[in-house]
Amino acid sequence: MTEIKSHEFDGFLQKSARHYRLFLIYGPDVGLVSERAAALAKNTGVDLNDPFAIIKLDSHEVQADPGRLIDEMNSLGLFGGEKLIWVKNVSNEKGIADGLKILSESALEGSSLILEAGDLKKTSAVRKAGEGARNIATVACYQDDSRALNALVDAEMAAAGKRITPDARSLLLDCLGGDRRASRNEISKLLLYCMNDELIDEAHVAAIIGDASATSTDEAVDAVLAGNPDQLLHAVQKISTSKTPIFLVLQACLKQFQQLDFMRSEMEEKRQQPAQVLQTAGRNIHFKRKPLIEKSLRNWTSDALAVELKRLQGAILATRKQASLEDTIALQTLLAITLQAARRGR
């Protein structure tokens, strides 16, 4: 097994990635998965603009034709040279898991494979296939911690030739972290706003990133968990009135469901009750919110949480691609999850 930890990726990309032809990139941070998959694709040396050198597939295409993955990897390029097979939206398809296992036992020449997946459980067949072979590099992409976010801010500021005050940095970091692509886009938006200013201060961040109060955001997230659409619409209206991007609610909801997913896994693995898990994994949750979190842990299964996490990740990605539809996409997503919560609470 060759597992690349999050903080090891940059070093792996520079020194060791060229020794591998099979890559599995997965995790709950869709933006980071996409970003690292793109970095590995570029590192292969294949011309990414050459349609004869790169084959892009969706996971459903491989699942519908299980032999496709192996055929594409073993076929020669029309004009020779290196080939790249890039499969996106991988989840837990048996065809992909079987194909990956067969390829890991083959002598590969001339072709590389990148599998871009979502948040794979330890029991996932695809993840097991990736972690069970020494010649497959698996890269886990989890939500950026404070160190990674600070490094991202530093890199973007340095590239733009800007400086940022400590207070502005603190405010900015509070708005980042749910998704790497979204975080990078928010920083880019800030840099564009401060194009003519060398020093970025707290006022700049508040003006362009938005200043949704934690109370309003928590109110919206709690409405989703409680399955209360009226309460959600009221909270969203307050946030909208403050001219704050509704994206922040999506981001907060994603973080909350990631936490629920982690705690639910702890419950199942250690056979604990919700109250027991909250004592250890929920120490940072405000005491007033704990009854709602405990109820949610009872109502949601791990599989159901995985579905909603995928929905939230897809919505965050969609709002970045279609900024003009951000409010509509976010509200539809939040309402859909709220209705699911309502059904589970009955």
CORDA-V407439 format. One record per residue. N is the residue number from 0. RES is the residue in one small letter. SS is DSSP state (alpha for helix, beta for strand, coil for the rest). PSI is psi in degrees with one decimal (999 if undefined). Layout:
[[N;RES;SS;PSI] [N;RES;SS;PSI]]
This chain:
[[0;m;coil;131.0] [1;t;beta;92.7] [2;e;beta;124.6] [3;i;beta;114.4] [4;k;coil;158.1] [5;s;alpha;-45.9] [6;h;alpha;-8.4] [7;e;alpha;-7.7] [8;f;alpha;-46.9] [9;d;alpha;-42.5] [10;g;alpha;-40.3] [11;f;alpha;-42.7] [12;l;alpha;-40.0] [13;q;alpha;-35.3] [14;k;alpha;-38.9] [15;s;coil;-19.6] [16;a;alpha;-33.0] [17;r;alpha;-14.7] [18;h;alpha;-2.1] [19;y;coil;151.7] [20;r;coil;-10.4] [21;l;beta;124.9] [22;f;beta;133.9] [23;l;beta;114.8] [24;i;beta;123.7] [25;y;beta;166.0] [26;g;coil;168.5] [27;p;coil;-18.9] [28;d;coil;93.1] [29;v;alpha;-41.8] [30;g;alpha;-41.5] [31;l;alpha;-38.8] [32;v;alpha;-48.3] [33;s;alpha;-41.5] [34;e;alpha;-42.8] [35;r;alpha;-33.8] [36;a;alpha;-41.7] [37;a;alpha;-38.2] [38;a;alpha;-40.5] [39;l;alpha;-38.1] [40;a;alpha;-44.1] [41;k;alpha;-34.7] [42;n;alpha;-19.2] [43;t;coil;-20.5] [44;g;coil;-3.4] [45;v;coil;140.5] [46;d;coil;108.6] [47;l;coil;-8.6] [48;n;coil;0.0] [49;d;coil;108.7] [50;p;coil;-16.4] [51;f;coil;-13.7] [52;a;coil;-19.0] [53;i;beta;129.5] [54;i;beta;114.4] [55;k;beta;126.2] [56;l;beta;155.7] [57;d;beta;151.7] [58;s;alpha;-33.5] [59;h;alpha;-27.3] [60;e;alpha;-37.7] [61;v;alpha;-39.8] [62;q;alpha;-36.4] [63;a;alpha;-24.7] [64;d;coil;81.1] [65;p;coil;-29.9] [66;g;coil;-7.6] [67;r;alpha;-41.7] [68;l;alpha;-47.1] [69;i;alpha;-41.8] [70;d;alpha;-44.5] [71;e;alpha;-39.6] [72;m;alpha;-31.6] [73;n;alpha;-10.9] [74;s;coil;154.5] [75;l;coil;146.4] [76;g;coil;151.7] [77;l;coil;-39.1] [78;f;coil;22.1] [79;g;coil;-169.2] [80;g;coil;179.8] [81;e;coil;146.9] [82;k;beta;153.0] [83;l;beta;126.4] [84;i;beta;121.6] [85;w;beta;110.5] [86;v;beta;125.5] [87;k;beta;165.0] [88;n;beta;35.0] [89;v;beta;138.7] [90;s;coil;-93.0] [91;n;coil;44.7] [92;e;coil;129.3] [93;k;alpha;-39.0] [94;g;alpha;-38.8] [95;i;alpha;-41.6] [96;a;alpha;-44.6] [97;d;alpha;-43.5] [98;g;alpha;-40.2] [99;l;alpha;-39.8] [100;k;alpha;-43.5] [101;i;alpha;-43.5] [102;l;alpha;-34.0] [103;s;alpha;-18.8] [104;e;coil;4.8] [105;s;coil;158.1] [106;a;coil;107.9] [107;l;coil;132.6] [108;e;coil;132.3] [109;g;coil;-12.1] [110;s;beta;145.0] [111;s;beta;152.6] [112;l;beta;129.9] [113;i;beta;121.7] [114;l;beta;119.9] [115;e;beta;106.9] [116;a;beta;169.1] [117;g;coil;-151.0] [118;d;coil;98.8] [119;l;coil;130.3] [120;k;coil;162.4] [121;k;coil;-28.5] [122;t;coil;-2.7] [123;s;coil;135.9] [124;a;alpha;-38.2] [125;v;alpha;-44.9] [126;r;alpha;-40.0] [127;k;alpha;-41.2] [128;a;alpha;-39.4] [129;g;alpha;-43.4] [130;e;alpha;-12.3] [131;g;coil;0.3] [132;a;coil;135.3] [133;r;coil;-22.8] [134;n;coil;12.3] [135;i;beta;126.4] [136;a;beta;117.5] [137;t;beta;131.6] [138;v;beta;114.8] [139;a;beta;134.0] [140;c;coil;96.2] [141;y;coil;166.6] [142;q;coil;134.6] [143;d;coil;134.0] [144;d;coil;-179.2] [145;s;alpha;-35.9] [146;r;alpha;-44.4] [147;a;alpha;-39.7] [148;l;alpha;-41.4] [149;n;alpha;-39.5] [150;a;alpha;-39.1] [151;l;alpha;-45.7] [152;v;alpha;-45.0] [153;d;alpha;-44.7] [154;a;alpha;-42.8] [155;e;alpha;-38.7] [156;m;alpha;-43.1] [157;a;alpha;-41.8] [158;a;alpha;-32.3] [159;a;alpha;-6.1] [160;g;coil;33.8] [161;k;coil;160.8] [162;r;beta;153.8] [163;i;beta;136.7] [164;t;coil;157.2] [165;p;alpha;-42.4] [166;d;alpha;-39.9] [167;a;alpha;-39.6] [168;r;alpha;-45.1] [169;s;alpha;-44.1] [170;l;alpha;-40.7] [171;l;alpha;-43.6] [172;l;alpha;-30.7] [173;d;alpha;-21.4] [174;c;coil;-0.4] [175;l;coil;169.0] [176;g;coil;-20.9] [177;g;coil;-32.2] [178;d;coil;128.9] [179;r;alpha;-44.1] [180;r;alpha;-43.4] [181;a;alpha;-40.8] [182;s;alpha;-44.8] [183;r;alpha;-38.8] [184;n;alpha;-38.6] [185;e;alpha;-40.0] [186;i;alpha;-40.0] [187;s;alpha;-39.0] [188;k;alpha;-40.9] [189;l;alpha;-43.1] [190;l;alpha;-37.3] [191;l;alpha;-40.8] [192;y;alpha;-34.1] [193;c;coil;28.8] [194;m;coil;-39.2] [195;n;coil;9.2] [196;d;coil;128.5] [197;e;coil;-34.8] [198;l;beta;125.9] [199;i;beta;124.3] [200;d;coil;-176.1] [201;e;alpha;-35.2] [202;a;alpha;-38.7] [203;h;alpha;-47.2] [204;v;alpha;-45.4] [205;a;alpha;-34.9] [206;a;alpha;-39.6] [207;i;alpha;-34.8] [208;i;alpha;-29.5] [209;g;coil;159.5] [210;d;coil;58.4] [211;a;coil;131.3] [212;s;coil;146.4] [213;a;alpha;-32.0] [214;t;alpha;-45.6] [215;s;alpha;-42.3] [216;t;alpha;-46.2] [217;d;alpha;-37.8] [218;e;alpha;-41.1] [219;a;alpha;-44.2] [220;v;alpha;-42.8] [221;d;alpha;-34.0] [222;a;alpha;-38.2] [223;v;alpha;-48.7] [224;l;alpha;-35.7] [225;a;alpha;-10.8] [226;g;coil;36.5] [227;n;coil;93.6] [228;p;alpha;-34.8] [229;d;alpha;-42.8] [230;q;alpha;-37.7] [231;l;alpha;-48.0] [232;l;alpha;-36.9] [233;h;alpha;-44.0] [234;a;alpha;-41.9] [235;v;alpha;-36.6] [236;q;alpha;-41.7] [237;k;alpha;-42.0] [238;i;alpha;-41.0] [239;s;alpha;-39.2] [240;t;alpha;-32.1] [241;s;coil;5.1] [242;k;coil;36.8] [243;t;coil;136.9] [244;p;coil;131.4] [245;i;coil;-14.3] [246;f;alpha;-34.1] [247;l;alpha;-30.4] [248;v;alpha;-42.9] [249;l;alpha;-45.0] [250;q;alpha;-43.9] [251;a;alpha;-37.5] [252;c;alpha;-39.3] [253;l;alpha;-46.0] [254;k;alpha;-40.4] [255;q;alpha;-42.2] [256;f;alpha;-30.8] [257;q;alpha;-39.9] [258;q;alpha;-42.3] [259;l;alpha;-42.1] [260;d;alpha;-42.3] [261;f;alpha;-46.5] [262;m;alpha;-36.3] [263;r;alpha;-39.3] [264;s;alpha;-40.0] [265;e;alpha;-41.3] [266;m;alpha;-45.8] [267;e;alpha;-39.6] [268;e;alpha;-38.7] [269;k;alpha;1.8] [270;r;coil;51.8] [271;q;coil;162.5] [272;q;coil;157.7] [273;p;alpha;-42.2] [274;a;alpha;-35.7] [275;q;alpha;-42.3] [276;v;alpha;-39.2] [277;l;alpha;-29.4] [278;q;alpha;-29.8] [279;t;alpha;-51.5] [280;a;alpha;-8.5] [281;g;coil;28.0] [282;r;coil;-29.5] [283;n;coil;1.0] [284;i;coil;132.4] [285;h;coil;140.5] [286;f;coil;-28.6] [287;k;coil;-23.7] [288;r;coil;-14.2] [289;k;alpha;-39.1] [290;p;alpha;-38.1] [291;l;alpha;-40.9] [292;i;alpha;-41.2] [293;e;alpha;-42.6] [294;k;alpha;-40.2] [295;s;alpha;-39.5] [296;l;alpha;-31.5] [297;r;alpha;-35.3] [298;n;alpha;-31.7] [299;w;coil;133.1] [300;t;coil;166.3] [301;s;alpha;-41.5] [302;d;alpha;-41.1] [303;a;alpha;-40.1] [304;l;alpha;-38.5] [305;a;alpha;-38.5] [306;v;alpha;-44.7] [307;e;alpha;-33.3] [308;l;alpha;-41.7] [309;k;alpha;-38.6] [310;r;alpha;-44.2] [311;l;alpha;-42.8] [312;q;alpha;-41.9] [313;g;alpha;-38.0] [314;a;alpha;-42.1] [315;i;alpha;-42.6] [316;l;alpha;-41.3] [317;a;alpha;-37.9] [318;t;alpha;-28.1] [319;r;alpha;-33.6] [320;k;alpha;-31.0] [321;q;coil;73.7] [322;a;alpha;-32.5] [323;s;alpha;-19.8] [324;l;alpha;13.9] [325;e;alpha;-49.4] [326;d;alpha;-43.3] [327;t;alpha;-47.4] [328;i;alpha;-46.2] [329;a;alpha;-47.0] [330;l;alpha;-42.1] [331;q;alpha;-41.4] [332;t;alpha;-47.6] [333;l;alpha;-39.1] [334;l;alpha;-39.1] [335;a;alpha;-42.9] [336;i;alpha;-36.7] [337;t;alpha;-42.9] [338;l;alpha;-37.3] [339;q;alpha;-41.9] [340;a;alpha;-39.0] [341;a;alpha;-43.8] [342;r;alpha;-40.3] [343;r;alpha;-22.3] [344;g;alpha;-6.6] [345;r;coil;999]]
